[in-house]
Amino acid sequence: MEPANHFTVLRRYWRLLVGCTLAALVVGWLLTPAGDTVDNAKWKCKVAITPVAGAGDTVRADQVLSYAQGADVAAAAAKQLGIGDASEVLARRTVTADSPQMLTIATTGPTGQSCSDLATAYSAAIIKGYSDESARSAAETIKKLQAQADAQQQQLNDIQAQYNRSSPADQPKLQPKLTAANTALTTTLTTISKLANSAQTDAIQQWGSIDARQGTSNLLSSPSRSVRLGLAVFLGLALGVVAALMLSRMDTRLRSRNAVEEAFNLPVIGEVPHLSRRQRRVREPLVRARPSDPAAEAYRSLRSTLLLTGPDTLARPVGGDDRDSKRTAPRPLTEPAPVVLVASGGSRDGRTITIANLAAALAETGRGVLVLDCDFRHPQLHTHLGVGDGPGMAELLSGERLDELDELIRPTNVAGVSLITGGNTTAYPAALVLRAGDVLRRVRPHADVVLIDTSPLLHANDAYDLVQHADAVLVTVRSGNVTPEQADRVAELLSRTGVPVAGVALLGTYGRSGRRRRGPAGVAGASGPAGRSGQQQQQAALPRQSGPTAEQASAPGPERAAEPAGERGGGRTTPSWARRASGENSTGPNSANGHGPGGDQGEPALLREAEDR
């Protein structure tokens, strides 16, 4: 995918990008503490605590660990460092027992010195606090043992006195009691002596020096709220970009010109850019409301291409300036007015708005345009052309007001454009189009061009019944609204009718659609004389048969008389872009020199190239 197409995809999924960015911003806001705090994980220090020599039997590692994790030690270390909040010290230290005879204290800090100071203070607080606690415990134990020793001494004195008063024959009996009492007293006094000696020295000590090293702090672990929010926005935007590209890959709907041409097997003869919400709210053709808008210029380009590639009667300049936009009387009939059916595969493909703007663009050339609203299910043309609702095509096709045709043709807010509204549909819409041929024969003299709006091809049968009475078909497609399967079905239905298809109008494009490719999808689409020649070759490659219509057979013209017999299909004049290049080159007025307005000089070579491909 080209970089320009990437930007087009991101523009299409801008709501997804905004949603991911806002979600990441909210998560970053909730997970980041208020304000900018200090990075306490930049430096790490470790210090080991072991029992002093000779105290290994009396010091238990689990007791020391329990004491080191208490709040008293943190408060003592905070006081030593001059920190008012002891919770900060608790958050920056970790105490673990690596072995039964060793504790490890790990501290963190924003600088190496602060980290080392905390480790030193915490180690000193543990040593002093545990030693003081051991001394207090030893003093209490000594006090209890001293009382026990006094009782034992009194017992020993009593047994000794009894031993002295007894006769020599009884003394052997008292000797074991005297020995046991003396042994118990000696043991108690020995314990008191050991406790007194251990209470005078520290029970634990620091082992080795402090191991200080720089931590792995980086941008991801930064506690600064501004940094984290910026990082969250970046990650959310990156996630949105990835999601948008993945959705674009999985989305098979037609969006580019090349994809539309390949799916429909028809040339794209006009591309209308995406309309903003303000433009869509305008209830009149943009060609009239905003003549200089890019979308209005796109509709004029579509008009020019349609005039160059459409039926001969549509491309022929209009003679005379006595046409009145409000006049409904039939014009002088030299040839029947061409009928262009604007169709689409599904709903919301821009069919109605295209008809309104195309009618306004055709009226700018001096042509009288009559628009027929045959979309009996959702008639909307009267809202775009400023005409009130009332009787119209439904009454004409049903035969209720067939004699009041002039009254049903109503002027619009666009000069040169008149409209027959959809009318009040009471019957089943599919039954109304049965008299479409007779009605179209009667409305042709009232304008230079007749445009028909109808229901979507894939949703109703109305368009399929009306298309056989048209001279040309223009297919509208909104970018991203049609799948390749739907496009293939529309192309199949249109190919069965035998009515030439002028091309496809692609609406809602973002930027350029890419370079046009030559191949089965057609070389057409250029809005110039050479483009018309290429269009003729493209349509000539499509296997379509023309069906007969009485109104065209009964309307001879100067050019029809010059057509070969092979150009007529049962009375229907094959439009210029549907004729084979070889036939036109042999019968056209400029076939001798090959420099006619259709660019016939290069048609045989191009045709051979297309057939070879």
C-alpha positions, 0 to 999 in steps of 0.5 A: 500500500502506498503512503498516500493510501495509508493516509487515506485509510487513517482519514477514513478511520479517524474516529477509531484513532480518536477513540483509542487515543482518548482511552489510552489517555484516560487509562494513563490519567488513572494509573499515574499519581497526581503531580510529578513525583521523584523517581525512587527506582533510579538507584538500588542498594543492598546490605546484609545483616548477620548475628554477631560471633557467639550469638548464632544460637540465640538469634533467630532469622525469622524473629529479626525479619519480623522485627525489621518489617515493622513500623518501628524500624521505619520510623527510626530510619525516617527520624535519622534521615530527617524524613517526616513521613515513615511511609516513604521509607517503607515504600523504598525498602525491601527486607528478605531472609536469604538464609537462616543466618542472613537478612538482605535489605534492598533500598531504592532512591533517586540518587546513589547517595540517598539510596546508600543513606537509606540503606545505612540508616535502615541497617543501623535502625535494625541493629540498634532496635533489635539489640535494644529489644534483645537487651530488654528481653534479656533483662526481663528474663534475668529478672525472672531467673534471679527470682527463680535463683533466689527460690532455689538458693532458699531451697538449697539452704533449707536442705543444707540445714536439714542435712546438718541437723540429721544423724549420720545415718540419715544424711545419705538419704538427704545427699541426692536432694542437696546435690540436685538443688545445688545443680539447679541453682548453678544452672540458673546462675550460669544462664543469668550470667550469659544473658547479662553478657549478651545484653551488653553487646549487639546481637546482630551486625552489618555484614560487609559494605553496601552494594550500590548500583544504578537501576533500570529506570527509563521512560516507561517507569517514569512517575511524571504525570506529563511524561506518562500521559504523553506516552499514553497518547503515543501508545493509544495513537499507535494502537489506533493506527494498527487497528485501522490498517488491520480493518482496512485489510479485512474490509473488502468493500470497494473504495478506489477507482481501480477496485470499482472498475475491476468489480463492475467491469465498467469505467469510472467516468466521474469521481465526486469527493466526500461531502462534509456534513455541512454540504450534505445539509444543503437541500439543493444541488451543489452545482447551483448552491456552491458553484465553485465547490470541488464537488460541484466541479466534479459533477460538471466533469461527470456531465462533460464525460457523459456528453462525450461518451453518451448517446449521439442525441445527448452529445449534439449541441442544442440549437436555438435559444427560445427555450423557456424553463417554465414551458411544458409544451413539447419542443420541436421533435427532430429526435427523441430526447435521450433517456438516462437511467441513474441506477445503483446497487443498494441504498445510500449510494448517492443516486438521488443527489447525483441526479439533482446535481447532474440535472443542474450541470446539464442545464448549465449547457442550455439543455432542458432537463426533465427529471422523473422520480420513479423511486416509489419506495423512497422518493426524495428528488422533490426535496433536493429540487425545491418542489412540493409533494404532489401527484406525479409518476405514480398517477401517470403510470397507473393511468389516473392522470395520463392526460394531464402530463403538462400539469404534472411537469413542475418547474424546480429551483434550478433554471432549465430543470423540471420534475415529475415527482414520485406521486402518491403511491397506492398500488404495488410499485412493481406494477406501476412500471408496466406502462413506463414505455408509453409514459416515456414516449410522451415525456421525451418531447418535453425536454432535451434530456430525461433523467430517471431515478429509481429504486436500487437494483438489488433491493427491488425489480423497478429499475430492472423493468425501467432500464429496458426503456432507457437509452443509457444507464449511469451507475452510482457507487458510494465509496465503501458501500458496495462489496465486490459480490454486489458489484458483480451482481449489478454488472450481471443484471445490466449486461442482460438488459442490453442497454449500454452503460455509460459508466460508473460515478464514484462518490465519497472519495478521499483524495486521489484513487490511484493510477488508472489501469488498462485492461478488462475494466476499461480504458474509459473515463477521460473527459476528452475526445480521446477518452470517448474513443477509448470508452467506445472500445471498452463498451464494444468489448462487453457482450451486450445485445440491444433490444428494440423499442418502437419510439427509437425506430420511429424517430429517424435522424440524419446520422441514423440514415448513415449507420450501417445495418450492423449498427441497428439492433432491432430499431434501437440505435446503438449509442456511440460508445457501444459501437465497435471501433472498426465499424466507426472507422469504416463509416465515420465522416472522418475515416479517410484521414483518421483525425475526427473528434473521437480520436479514431486514429489510434482506435484499431491499435488500442482495440487490438491491444485490449483484445490481446490482454 
